[in-house]
């Protein structure tokens, strides 16, 4: 019974870490994409409307991921 509990705990913690890393990686990618479209707009490659549409989509995606990161950190703190 103790072995099963131990295995479940290890699996649970590794899953939490995995999901936290996925969100962090995705948030970093979105930040890089925001920088890229800003540079493209500043260089005249993207029009204002295209820039604003892309920026809005990326910011919405970023906002949807941020609460997951915060809730994962809360879960980690509760478990410690």
C-alpha positions in Angstrom: 0.0 0.0 0.0 2.9 2.4 0.8 4.5 1.6 -2.5 1.3 2.4 -4.4 1.0 5.7 -2.5 4.6 6.6 -3.2 4.2 5.8 -6.9 1.1 7.9 -7.2 2.8 10.8 -5.4 5.8 10.7 -7.7 3.5 10.5 -10.8 1.4 13.4 -9.5 4.4 15.7 -8.8 6.0 14.8 -12.2 2.7 15.6 -13.9 2.5 19.0 -12.2 6.1 19.9 -13.2 5.4 18.8 -16.8 2.4 21.0 -17.2 4.1 24.0 -15.6 7.0 23.6 -18.1 4.6 23.4 -21.0 2.9 26.6 -20.0 6.2 28.4 -19.5 7.5 27.3 -22.9 4.2 28.3 -24.6 4.3 31.7 -22.8 7.9 32.3 -23.9 7.0 31.4 -27.5 4.1 33.9 -27.4 6.3 36.6 -26.1 8.8 36.0 -28.9 6.0 36.1 -31.4 4.8 39.4 -30.0 8.3 40.8 -30.4 8.5 39.4 -34.0 5.2 40.9 -35.2 6.1 44.3 -33.5 9.4 44.3 -35.5 7.6 43.4 -38.7 5.1 46.2 -38.1 7.9 48.7 -37.3 9.7 47.7 -40.5 6.6 48.2 -42.6 6.1 44.6 -43.5 2.8 44.3 -41.6 0.0 46.8 -41.9 -1.5 48.2 -38.7 -4.7 46.2 -39.0 -2.7 42.9 -39.5 -0.4 43.8 -36.6 -3.3 44.6 -34.2 -5.2 41.4 -35.2 -2.2 39.2 -34.6 -1.3 41.0 -31.4 -4.9 40.6 -30.1 -4.9 36.9 -30.8 -1.5 36.3 -29.2 -2.5 38.3 -26.1 -5.7 36.4 -25.7 -3.8 33.1 -25.9 -1.2 34.4 -23.4 -4.0 35.4 -21.0 -5.6 32.0 -21.3 -2.4 30.3 -20.3 -1.4 32.5 -17.4 -4.1 31.4 -14.9 -3.1 27.8 -15.5 0.5 28.7 -14.6 -0.7 30.5 -11.4 -3.0 27.7 -10.4 -0.3 25.1 -10.9 2.1 27.2 -8.7 -0.6 27.3 -6.0 -1.0 23.6 -6.1 2.7 23.1 -5.8 2.8 25.4 -2.8 -0.1 23.6 -1.1 1.6 20.3 -1.6 4.9 21.5 -0.1 
